[in-house]
Amino acid sequence: MVNCGNKKKWLLNNYGSVLLGIVISITSVLALITFSGYSIIEKNPVLIVSIFLFITLIVFSIMFMAKRKAWKIEKLFLISGLLLGAFYSVFLPIGGAPDEPAHFWRAYELSEGQLFANNEGNMLVPDNLLEATGNSYSVEENGYKKELENFSTVANTNHSPINGPADRYSFFNYIPQTFGVIIGKILNIPIIPTMIISRIFNMASCIVALYFCIKYIPVMKKLIFLIAMFPMTMQLLSSVSADGSIICAGIALISFVFYFREEKEKSIGWKESLLLLLICIVLTVSKPVYAFLCPIVFWIPKERFLSHKRKNIAIFSIGAITILFVLFRMATSPLGSGRFGTGQDQTSFIMSNPMSFLAIIFKNIFIRPDEFINGVIGKDLEWFSVSMFYPYIITLFIFFLFLCAEKETKIPFSLKIFTLCSFSAIVVFTFTTMFITWSVPGSSIIDGVQGRYFLPVLLLIPIFCLPTSRTSQKRILVKPNYLYITAILTNVYAIAAILCAHI
């Protein structure tokens, strides 16, 4: 029990953090009323503000408890992440995240034992699943109203083929979601509540995975906290999307490498090798472009494997098995066509004009850098239909820059070069894929590239900024409490903005 004297002393010692939290809370209420773009006054301002203040009060209670009990950053992330993720999972309209309906169909198909798509690339699911979840419940469609209309719909026994962008994803990226669907089917729960359960399973597994990443990585803990707390990341983790597992796998791989680089007394046995293999498979099997991150395991010192020979055997075995899984997934997935056909014209252009194509990529990056930054952090949530208060996006970006400038450890120059090459390769191949499958033939504008595609490898940027072994002195620039309060309360505002858009 905390007496009034202790509370007063705590407030005096943490007045800066308390003041920051109050300022952000007041700003959020004013932003919801004035800047949200959705007339809160014409809807239900008392309800929306009450829910916002209720969540904020819970957050302040968590922050108070965390400070008083001296919680470590990973525990704060676990508690706050699960809390915020639960609100996202419930308040985000069904199908609200990018391509979420197709991801749910894939999880539903897997729950019935269908591991691979058929030859036509279709998913076999109950034929009323499309009606209940197929159209994203956008702002214009008054999502909550449509969601309530379909809330009691139970999946029927007649199955129909449905084509969607998730039909070629591996079952590795849907394990938690599939368990959620199975539980919903066992309990004979309607489709939409089953989808919410599937969301919660996915969110909880991702939050727990990131908790262990933050716990065991010896450096960049605040950076992982921040990236995981980006509104875009939280939205993806709290949906049925496979992107959540891919983001976690990218962060987990980097955490694994840095843990064994810094922990001199630890060694890698068969259990750790199996974990590393699983991480690589989850990261690459559905989106092979992220395979360019996997060679970072070569920077684990050979002493952790007990010998140079054992290191080479372990790494090359893991690489070979991962490649076999990717090739098997590609062989068992039907080839699809792009948005404008097979993409033959775009492929021919790339092969005959490689330098011109690279110039197009650079042009697309540098003429709209704000678009990619906004996409990484989450300025526009759902299907780009719910806009965040822009000063919050700028604030999170500034935090990211300052954290990148911190010097917590030293890395060899070769690792710095690898991070540059790896990130560049992922960027180039992502743009290449979207140029072939999503862009108008002959156009110099590459459509479809979204900032969220780079969340799994975003940690490569601060790694590149770390000093080499020739540099000394650590440098800490960001006060943890300010980061925690800003990141968490920004998500509270995001949840309230989603609620405001649809109520």
For each residue, the residues with C-beta under 8 A, 3 or more apart:
1:
2: 6 7 10 68
3: 6 7
4: 7 8
5: 8 9
6: 2 3 9 10
7: 2 3 4 10 11
8: 4 5 11 12
9: 5 6 12 13
10: 2 6 7 13 14 64 67 68
11: 7 8 14 15 18
12: 8 9 15
13: 9 10
14: 10 11 17 18 67 481
15: 11 12 18 19
16: 19 20 481 482
17: 14 20 21 63 67 481 482 485
18: 11 14 15 21 22
19: 15 16 22 23
20: 16 17 23 24 482 485 486
21: 17 18 24 25 60 63 485 489
22: 18 19 25 26
23: 19 20 26 27
24: 20 21 27 28 485 486 489 490 493
25: 21 22 28 29 53 56 489
26: 22 23 29 30
27: 23 24 30 31 389 391
28: 24 25 31 32 52 56 389 489 492 493 496
29: 25 26 32 33 49 52 53
30: 26 27 33 34 35
31: 27 28 34 35 36 389 493
32: 28 29 35 36 40 48 49 52 493 496 497 500
33: 29 30 36 40 41 45
34: 30 31
35: 30 31 32 389
36: 31 32 33 40 387 389 497 500 501
37: 387
38: 43 139 497 500 501
39: 42 43
40: 32 33 36 43 44 45 48 49 500
41: 33 45
42: 39
43: 38 39 40 48 500 503
44: 40 47 48 503
45: 33 40 41 48 49
46: 49 50
47: 44 50 51 503
48: 32 40 43 44 45 51 52 496 499 500 503
49: 29 32 40 45 46 52 53
50: 46 47 53 54
51: 47 48 54 55 496 499
52: 28 29 32 48 49 55 56 492 493 495 496
53: 25 29 49 50 56 57
54: 50 51 57 58
55: 51 52 58 59 87 492 495 496
56: 25 28 52 53 59 60 489 492
57: 53 54 60 61
58: 54 55 61 62 83
59: 55 56 62 63 80 83 488 489 492
60: 21 56 57 63 64
61: 57 58 64 65
62: 58 59 65 66 76 79 80 83
63: 17 21 59 60 66 67 76 484 485 488
64: 10 60 61 67 68
65: 61 62 68 69 71
66: 62 63 69 71 75 76 79 484
67: 10 14 17 63 64 70 71 481
68: 2 10 64 65
69: 65 66
70: 67
71: 65 66 67 75 76 79
72: 75 76 215
73: 76 77 214 221 222 225 480 484
74: 77 78 211 212 214 215 221
75: 66 71 72 78 79 211
76: 62 63 66 71 72 73 79 80 484
77: 73 74 80 81 207 210 211 214 225 228 229
78: 74 75 81 82 207 208 211
79: 62 66 71 75 76 82 83
80: 59 62 76 77 83 84 484 488
81: 77 78 84 85 207 210 211 228 229 234
82: 78 79 85 86 203 204 207
83: 58 59 62 79 80 86 87
84: 80 81 87 88 234 488 491 492 495
85: 81 82 88 89 200 203 204 207 234 237 238
86: 82 83 89 90 200 203
87: 55 83 84 90 91 495
88: 84 85 91 92 203 234 235 237 238 491 495 498
89: 85 86 92 196 199 200 203 238 239
90: 86 87 196
91: 87 88 495 498 499
92: 88 89 96 97 199 235 238 239 382 498
93: 96 136 137 138 143 144 147 382 498 502
94: 100 132 133 137 143 147 150 192 195 196
95: 100 101 104 133 134 135 136 137
96: 92 93 100 136 137 143 239 382 383 498
97: 92 100 235 236 238 239 240 241 382
98: 241 243 383 450 452
99: 102 103 164 165 166 241
100: 94 95 96 97 103 104 136 239 240 241
101: 95 104 105 130 133 134 135 136 164
102: 99 105 106 123 164 165 166 167
103: 99 100 106 107 166 169 174 177 239 240 241 242
104: 95 100 101 107 108 129 133 177 181 195 198 240
105: 101 102 108 109 123 125 129 130 133 162 164 166 167
106: 102 103 109 110 123 164 166 167 169 174 242
107: 103 104 110 111 174 177 178 180 181 198 240
108: 104 105 111 112 123 125 126 129 155 181
109: 105 106 112 114 123 124 125
110: 106 107 113 114 115 171 174 178 181
111: 107 108 178 181 182 185
112: 108 109 124 125
113: 110
114: 109 110 123 124
115: 110 171
116: 332 333
117: 121 122 123 167 168 332 333 334
118: 121 122 124 161 334
119: 334
120: 161 163 334
121: 117 118 163 167 168 333 334 336
122: 117 118 161 162 163 167
123: 102 105 106 108 109 114 117 161 162 163 164 166 167
124: 109 112 114 118 159 160 161 162
125: 105 108 109 112 129 130 159 160 162
126: 108 129 155 156 157 158 159 160 191
127: 130 156 158 159 160
128: 131 132 153 155 156 191
129: 104 105 108 125 126 132 133 134 155 162 191
130: 101 105 125 127 133 134 160 162
131: 128 134 150 153
132: 94 128 129 150 153 191 192
133: 94 95 101 104 105 129 130 150 191 192 195
134: 95 101 129 130 131 162
135: 95 101 141 146
136: 93 95 96 100 101 141 382 383
137: 93 94 95 96 141 142 143 144 146 147 502
138: 93 141 143 382 383 385
139: 38 142 143 382 385 386 501 502
140: 385
141: 135 136 137 138 146
142: 137 139 145 146 502
143: 93 94 96 137 138 139 146 147 501 502
144: 93 137 147 148 502 503
145: 142 148 149
146: 135 137 141 142 143 149 150
147: 93 94 137 143 144 150 151 192
148: 144 145 151
149: 145 146
150: 94 131 132 133 146 147 153 191 192
151: 147 148 190 192 193
152: 190
153: 128 131 132 150 190 191 192
154: 188 190 191
155: 108 126 128 129 185 190 191 194
156: 126 127 128
157: 126
158: 126 127
159: 124 125 126 127
160: 124 125 126 127 130
161: 118 120 122 123 124
162: 105 122 123 124 125 129 130 134
163: 120 121 122 123 167
164: 99 101 102 105 106 123 167
165: 99 102
166: 99 102 103 105 106 123 169 242
167: 102 105 106 117 121 122 123 163 164 333
168: 117 121 286 329 333 334 336
169: 103 106 166 173 174 242 286
170: 173 285 286 325 329
171: 110 115 174 175 178
172: 175 245 281 282 285 286
173: 169 170 242 245 246 282 285 286
174: 103 106 107 110 169 171 177 178 242 245
175: 171 172 178 179 205 245
176: 179 180 198 201 202 204 205 206 245
177: 103 104 107 174 180 181 198 199 201 202 240
178: 107 110 111 171 174 175 181 182 198
179: 175 176 182 183 201
180: 107 176 177 183 184 194 197 198 199 200 201 202
181: 104 107 108 110 111 177 178 184 185 194 197 198
182: 111 178 179 185 186
183: 179 180 186 187 189 194 197 201
184: 180 181 187 189 193 194 195 197 198
185: 111 155 181 182 188 189 194
186: 182 183
187: 183 184
188: 154 185
189: 183 184 185 193 194 197
190: 151 152 153 154 155 193 194
191: 126 128 129 132 133 150 153 154 155 194 195
192: 94 132 133 147 150 151 153 195 196
193: 151 184 189 190 196 197
194: 155 180 181 183 184 185 189 190 191 197 198
195: 94 104 133 184 191 192 198 199 240
196: 89 90 94 192 193 199 200
197: 180 181 183 184 189 193 194 200 201
198: 104 107 176 177 178 180 181 184 194 195 201 202 240
199: 89 92 177 180 195 196 202 203 238 239 240
200: 85 86 89 180 196 197 203 204
201: 176 177 179 180 183 197 198 204 205
202: 176 177 180 198 199 205 206 237 238 239 240 241 244 245
203: 82 85 86 88 89 199 200 206 207 237 238 244
204: 82 85 176 200 201 207 208
205: 175 176 201 202 208 209 245
206: 176 202 203 209 210 237 244 245 247 248
207: 77 78 81 82 85 203 204 210 211 228 237
208: 78 204 205 211 212
209: 205 206 212 213 248 252
210: 77 81 206 207 213 214 224 228 248 251
211: 74 75 77 78 81 207 208 214 215
212: 74 208 209 215 216 252 255
213: 209 210 216 217 224 248 251 252 255
214: 73 74 77 210 211 217 221 224 225 228 255
215: 72 74 211 212
216: 212 213 255 259
217: 213 214 220 221 224 254 255 258 259
218: 258 259 262 263 409
219: 258 262 408 409
220: 217 223 224 258 403 408 459 462 463
221: 73 74 214 217 224 225
222: 73 225 226 403 406 478 480 483
223: 220 226 227 400 403 404 459 462
224: 210 213 214 217 220 221 227 228 251 255 459
225: 73 77 214 221 222 228 229 483 484 487
226: 222 223 229 230 396 399 400 403 483 487
227: 223 224 230 233 251 400 455 458 459
228: 77 81 207 210 214 224 225 233 234 237 251
229: 77 81 225 226 233 234 487 488 490 491
230: 226 227 233 234 376 377 378 396 455
231: 234 235 377 378 381 388 490 491 494
232: 235 236 375 376 377 378 381 451 452 455
233: 227 228 229 230 236 237 247 378 455
234: 81 84 85 88 228 229 230 231 237 238 378 491 494
235: 88 92 97 231 232 238 239 378 381 382 494
236: 97 232 233 239 241 243 244 247 452 455
237: 85 88 202 203 206 207 228 233 234 244 247 248
238: 85 88 89 92 97 199 202 203 234 235 244
239: 89 92 96 97 100 103 199 202 235 236 244
240: 97 100 103 104 107 177 195 198 199 202
241: 97 98 99 100 103 202 236 244
242: 103 106 166 169 173 174 245 246 286
243: 98 236 246 247 452 455
244: 202 203 206 236 237 238 239 241 247 248
245: 172 173 174 175 176 202 205 206 242 248 249 282
246: 173 242 243 249 250 282 283 286 287 290 456
247: 206 233 236 237 243 244 250 251 455 456
248: 206 209 210 213 237 244 245 251 252 282
249: 245 246 252 253 279 280 282 283 290 456
250: 246 247 253 254 283 290 293 455 456 457 459
251: 210 213 224 227 228 247 248 254 255 456 459
252: 209 212 213 248 249 255 256 279
253: 249 250 256 257 276 279 280 283 293 294 296 297
254: 217 250 251 257 258 293 296 459 460 463
255: 212 213 214 216 217 224 251 252 258 259
256: 252 253 259 260 275 276 279 297
257: 253 254 260 261 296 297 299 300
258: 217 218 219 220 254 255 261 262 409
259: 216 217 218 255 256 262 263 266
260: 256 257 263 266 268 272 300 301 304
261: 257 258 299 300 301
262: 218 219 258 259 409
263: 218 259 260 266
264: 303
265:
266: 259 260 263 304
267: 303 304 305 306
268: 260 272 273 276 300 304 305 314
269: 272 273
270: 273 274
271: 274 275
272: 260 268 269 275 276
273: 268 269 270 276 277 314 317 318
274: 270 271 277 278
275: 256 271 272 278 279
276: 253 256 268 272 273 279 280 297 318
277: 273 274 280 281 318 321 322
278: 274 275 281 282
279: 249 252 253 256 275 276 282 283
280: 249 253 276 277 283 284 294 318 319 322
281: 172 277 278 284 285 321 322 325
282: 172 173 245 246 248 249 278 279 285
283: 246 249 250 253 279 280 287 290 291 293 294 456
284: 280 281 287 288 290 291 294 322 325 326
285: 170 172 173 281 282 288 322 325 326 329
286: 168 169 170 172 173 242 246 329
287: 246 283 284 290
288: 284 285 291 326 330
289: 292 426 429 430 433
290: 246 249 250 283 284 287 293 294 426 456 457
291: 283 284 288 294 322 326
292: 289 295 422 425 426 429
293: 250 253 254 283 290 296 422 426 456 457 460
294: 253 280 283 284 290 291 297 319 322
295: 292 298 418 422
296: 253 254 257 293 299 415 418 419 422
297: 253 256 257 276 294 300 315 318
298: 295 315
299: 257 261 296 412 414 415 418
300: 257 260 261 268 297 304 305 311
301: 260 261 304
302: 305 307 308 311
303: 264 267 306
304: 260 266 267 268 300 301 311
305: 267 268 300 302 308 310 311 314
306: 267 303 310
307: 302 310 311
308: 302 305 311 312
309: 312 313
310: 305 306 307 313 314
311: 300 302 304 305 307 308 314 315
312: 308 309 315 316
313: 309 310 316 317
314: 268 273 305 310 311 317 318
315: 297 298 311 312 318 319
316: 312 313 319 320
317: 273 313 314 320 321
318: 273 276 277 280 297 314 315 321 322
319: 280 294 315 316 322 323
320: 316 317 323 324
321: 277 281 317 318 324 325
322: 277 280 281 284 285 291 294 318 319 325 326
323: 319 320 326 327
324: 320 321 327 328
325: 170 281 284 285 321 322 328 329
326: 284 285 288 291 322 323 329 330
327: 323 324 330 331
328: 324 325 331 332
329: 168 170 285 286 325 326 332 333
330: 288 326 327 333
331: 327 328
332: 116 117 328 329
333: 116 117 121 167 168 329 330
334: 117 118 119 120 121 168
335:
336: 121 168
337: 341 342 343
338: 341 342 343 436 437 438
339: 437 438 439 448
340: 343 439 440 441
341: 337 338 344 441
342: 337 338
343: 337 338 340 346 347 436 437
344: 341 347 348
345: 348 349 441 442
346: 343 349 350 435 436 439 441
347: 343 344 350 351 436
348: 344 345 351 352
349: 345 346 352 353 356 357 442
350: 346 347 353 354 357 432 435 436
351: 347 348 354
352: 348 349
353: 349 350 356 357
354: 350 351 357 358
355: 358 359
356: 349 353 359 360
357: 349 350 353 354 360 361 432 435
358: 354 355 361 362 428
359: 355 356 362 363
360: 356 357 363 364 435 444 446
361: 357 358 364 365 427 428 431 432 446
362: 358 359 365 366
363: 359 360 366 367 444
364: 360 361 367 368 431 445 446 449
365: 361 362 368 369 372 427 431
366: 362 363 369
367: 363 364
368: 364 365 371 372
369: 365 366 372 373
370: 373 374
371: 368 374 375 451
372: 365 368 369 375 376 449 450 451 454
373: 369 370 376 377 393 397 451
374: 370 371 377 378 379 380 393 451
375: 232 371 372 378 379 380 450 451 452
376: 230 232 372 373 451 452 454 455 458
377: 230 231 232 373 374 393 396 397 451
378: 230 231 232 233 234 235 374 375 381 388 393 494
379: 374 375 387 388 390 393
380: 374 375 384 385 386 387 388
381: 231 232 235 378 384 385 386 387 388 494 497 498
382: 92 93 96 97 136 138 139 235 385 386 498 501
383: 96 98 136 138
384: 380 381
385: 138 139 140 380 381 382 501
386: 139 380 381 382 497 498 501
387: 36 37 379 380 381 390 497
388: 231 378 379 380 381 392 393 490 493 494 497
389: 27 28 31 35 36 392 393 493 497
390: 379 387 393 394
391: 27 394 395
392: 388 389 395 396 490 493
393: 373 374 377 378 379 388 389 390 396 397
394: 390 391 397 398
395: 391 392 398 399 486 490
396: 226 230 377 392 393 399 400 486 487 490
397: 373 377 393 394 400 401
398: 394 395 401 402
399: 226 395 396 402 403 478 483 486 487
400: 223 226 227 396 397 403 404
401: 397 398 404 405
402: 398 399 405 406 477 478
403: 220 222 223 226 399 400 406 462 477 478 483
404: 223 400 401 461 462 465
405: 401 402 465 475 477
406: 222 402 403 462 475 476 477 478
407: 410 466 467 471 473 474 475
408: 219 220 466 474 476
409: 218 219 258 262 466
410: 407 466 467 468 469 471
411: 415 416 463 466 467 468 469
412: 299 415 416 468 469
413: 416 417 468 469
414: 299 417 418
415: 296 299 411 412 418 419 463
416: 411 412 413 419 420 463 464 466 468
417: 413 414 420 421
418: 295 296 299 414 415 421 422
419: 296 415 416 422 423 460 461 463 464
420: 416 417 423 424 464
421: 417 418 424 425
422: 292 293 295 296 418 419 425 426 457 460
423: 419 420 426 427 457 460 461 464
424: 420 421 427 428
425: 292 421 422 428 429
426: 289 290 292 293 422 423 429 430 454 457
427: 361 365 423 424 430 431 454
428: 358 361 424 425 431 432
429: 289 292 425 426 432 433
430: 289 426 427 433 434 449 453 454
431: 361 364 365 427 428 434 435 446 449
432: 350 357 361 428 429 435 436
433: 289 429 430 436 437
434: 430 431 437 438 439 446 447 448 449
435: 346 350 357 360 431 432 438 439 446
436: 338 343 346 347 350 432 433 439
437: 338 339 343 433 434 448
438: 338 339 434 435 446 447 448
439: 339 340 346 434 435 436 443 445 446 447 448
440: 340 443 445 447
441: 340 341 345 346
442: 345 349
443: 439 440 446 447
444: 360 363
445: 364 439 440
446: 360 361 364 431 434 435 438 439 443 449
447: 434 438 439 440 443
448: 339 434 437 438 439
449: 364 372 430 431 434 446 453
450: 98 372 375 453
451: 232 371 372 373 374 375 376 377 454 455
452: 98 232 236 243 375 376 455
453: 430 449 450
454: 372 376 426 427 430 451 457 458
455: 227 230 232 233 236 243 247 250 376 451 452 458
456: 246 247 249 250 251 283 290 293
457: 250 290 293 422 423 426 454 460
458: 227 376 454 455 461
459: 220 223 224 227 250 251 254 462 463
460: 254 293 419 422 423 457 463 464
461: 404 419 423 458 464 465
462: 220 223 403 404 406 459 465 466
463: 220 254 411 415 416 419 459 460 466
464: 416 419 420 423 460 461
465: 404 405 461 462
466: 407 408 409 410 411 416 462 463
467: 407 410 411 470 471 472
468: 410 411 412 413 416 471
469: 410 411 412 413
470: 467
471: 407 410 467 468
472: 467
473: 407
474: 407 408
475: 405 406 407
476: 406 408
477: 402 403 405 406
478: 222 399 402 403 406 482 483
479: 482 483
480: 73 222 483 484
481: 14 16 17 67 484 485
482: 16 17 20 478 479 485 486
483: 222 225 226 399 403 478 479 480 486 487
484: 63 66 73 76 80 225 480 481 487 488
485: 17 20 21 24 63 481 482 488 489
486: 20 24 395 396 399 482 483 489 490
487: 225 226 229 396 399 483 484 490 491
488: 59 63 80 84 229 484 485 491 492
489: 21 24 25 28 56 59 485 486 492 493
490: 24 229 231 388 392 395 396 486 487 493 494
491: 84 88 229 231 234 487 488 494 495
492: 28 52 55 56 59 84 488 489 495 496
493: 24 28 31 32 52 388 389 392 489 490 496 497
494: 231 234 235 378 381 388 490 491 497 498
495: 52 55 84 87 88 91 491 492 498 499
496: 28 32 48 51 52 55 492 493 499 500
497: 32 36 38 381 386 387 388 389 493 494 500 501
498: 88 91 92 93 96 381 382 386 494 495 501 502
499: 48 51 91 495 496 502 503
500: 32 36 38 40 43 48 496 497 503
501: 36 38 139 143 382 385 386 497 498
502: 93 137 139 142 143 144 498 499
503: 43 44 47 48 144 499 500
